[in-house]
Amino acid sequence: MDGEINFSVNEHVAEIVLNRPQKHNAITPPMAASLQEVCLSAERDDNVRVVLVRGAGERAFSAGSDLNSLAEYPDTWSFRNRVIYENTIRSIRKPVIAALKGWVLGGGAEIALAADIRVAGRSTKFGFPEVTRGWVGGGGASQMLPRIVGYGQAMKLLLTGEPIDAAEVHRLGLVEYLVEDSEVDATAKALCRKMAGFSPVATQAVKAAARMALSSTLEAGLRYENEMNAMCFAAGDHMEGINAFREGRDATFKR
């Protein structure tokens, strides 16, 4: 098989691996369909509390969509109805951590932007080259970049198509952790394990409230945040947190 999506679950952490290292983990339509399936599996599995996404090999997280595959759509309607694989990551309600090394380009960069926290190695290079090929990215870059780095920096990235190195990626706030390449996977997995120990009701409520801030007014967002807070109390996990505090121990959430 010319590329695949690997999926596994271990101790409440689902791991998604873009596995086409010989092609910089460029994503074909069959891989996009598989990615959609595993994201849905992670979303539906109550045993999964956190999702880790990474690329196979050391050269790239993902170079985005396979360009040869893009040329094979029979018509515009078929292309319009393709699986927008970046959105399959964005639709996961649970925390998503992206572990990044090497090239993070186009749709691959949009997958990273769809995650909640990004851990990057020093080899990481972000780029949004779509404009140099004659199109605009369809997986969220034009919407997420201005929200993360501001309009001017977003336009610099989107209109030049020029890649930036790990230090600049970190300076702009496109990644939250910058570590040696050899530490990327361990750092990302440690974050996943830490979050997997929290109440899944709480982590998903935090994510829902923060995502609301990207598309609402402050007043509406504050109301929504309070509803998420009330939902957490209604779920009952808060009592384990309170009891653990009283007893001087770590909380154990069994939901």
URNORHU-V750132 format. One record per residue. RES is the residue in one letter. BURIAL is + if it has 16 or more other ideal C-beta (glycine too) atoms within 10 Angstrom, else -. Layout:
# URNORHU-V750132
res=RES burial=BURIAL
res=RES burial=BURIAL
This chain:
# URNORHU-V750132
res=M burial=-
res=D burial=-
res=G burial=+
res=E burial=+
res=I burial=+
res=N burial=-
res=F burial=+
res=S burial=-
res=V burial=-
res=N burial=-
res=E burial=-
res=H burial=+
res=V burial=+
res=A burial=+
res=E burial=+
res=I burial=+
res=V burial=+
res=L burial=+
res=N burial=+
res=R burial=+
res=P burial=+
res=Q burial=-
res=K burial=-
res=H burial=+
res=N burial=+
res=A burial=+
res=I burial=+
res=T burial=+
res=P burial=+
res=P burial=-
res=M burial=+
res=A burial=+
res=A burial=-
res=S burial=+
res=L burial=+
res=Q burial=+
res=E burial=-
res=V burial=+
res=C burial=+
res=L burial=-
res=S burial=-
res=A burial=+
res=E burial=-
res=R burial=-
res=D burial=-
res=D burial=-
res=N burial=-
res=V burial=+
res=R burial=+
res=V burial=+
res=V burial=+
res=L burial=+
res=V burial=+
res=R burial=+
res=G burial=+
res=A burial=+
res=G burial=+
res=E burial=-
res=R burial=-
res=A burial=+
res=F burial=+
res=S burial=+
res=A burial=+
res=G burial=+
res=S burial=+
res=D burial=+
res=L burial=-
res=N burial=-
res=S burial=+
res=L burial=+
res=A burial=-
res=E burial=-
res=Y burial=-
res=P burial=-
res=D burial=-
res=T burial=-
res=W burial=-
res=S burial=-
res=F burial=-
res=R burial=-
res=N burial=-
res=R burial=-
res=V burial=+
res=I burial=+
res=Y burial=+
res=E burial=+
res=N burial=+
res=T burial=+
res=I burial=+
res=R burial=+
res=S burial=-
res=I burial=+
res=R burial=-
res=K burial=+
res=P burial=+
res=V burial=+
res=I burial=+
res=A burial=+
res=A burial=+
res=L burial=+
res=K burial=+
res=G burial=+
res=W burial=+
res=V burial=+
res=L burial=+
res=G burial=+
res=G burial=+
res=G burial=+
res=A burial=+
res=E burial=+
res=I burial=+
res=A burial=+
res=L burial=+
res=A burial=+
res=A burial=+
res=D burial=+
res=I burial=+
res=R burial=+
res=V burial=+
res=A burial=+
res=G burial=+
res=R burial=+
res=S burial=+
res=T burial=+
res=K burial=+
res=F burial=+
res=G burial=+
res=F burial=+
res=P burial=+
res=E burial=+
res=V burial=-
res=T burial=-
res=R burial=-
res=G burial=-
res=W burial=-
res=V burial=-
res=G burial=+
res=G burial=+
res=G burial=+
res=G burial=+
res=A burial=+
res=S burial=+
res=Q burial=-
res=M burial=+
res=L burial=+
res=P burial=-
res=R burial=-
res=I burial=-
res=V burial=+
res=G burial=-
res=Y burial=-
res=G burial=-
res=Q burial=+
res=A burial=+
res=M burial=-
res=K burial=+
res=L burial=+
res=L burial=+
res=L burial=-
res=T burial=-
res=G burial=-
res=E burial=-
res=P burial=+
res=I burial=+
res=D burial=-
res=A burial=+
res=A burial=-
res=E burial=-
res=V burial=+
res=H burial=+
res=R burial=-
res=L burial=+
res=G burial=-
res=L burial=+
res=V burial=+
res=E burial=-
res=Y burial=+
res=L burial=+
res=V burial=+
res=E burial=-
res=D burial=+
res=S burial=-
res=E burial=-
res=V burial=+
res=D burial=+
res=A burial=-
res=T burial=+
res=A burial=+
res=K burial=+
res=A burial=-
res=L burial=+
res=C burial=+
res=R burial=+
res=K burial=-
res=M burial=+
res=A burial=+
res=G burial=+
res=F burial=+
res=S burial=+
res=P burial=+
res=V burial=+
res=A burial=+
res=T burial=+
res=Q burial=+
res=A burial=+
res=V burial=+
res=K burial=+
res=A burial=-
res=A burial=+
res=A burial=-
res=R burial=-
res=M burial=+
res=A burial=-
res=L burial=-
res=S burial=-
res=S burial=-
res=T burial=-
res=L burial=-
res=E burial=-
res=A burial=-
res=G burial=+
res=L burial=-
res=R burial=-
res=Y burial=+
res=E burial=+
res=N burial=-
res=E burial=-
res=M burial=+
res=N burial=-
res=A burial=-
res=M burial=-
res=C burial=+
res=F burial=-
res=A burial=-
res=A burial=-
res=G burial=-
res=D burial=+
res=H burial=+
res=M burial=-
res=E burial=-
res=G burial=-
res=I burial=-
res=N burial=-
res=A burial=-
res=F burial=-
res=R burial=-
res=E burial=-
res=G burial=-
res=R burial=-
res=D burial=-
res=A burial=+
res=T burial=-
res=F burial=+
res=K burial=-
res=R burial=-
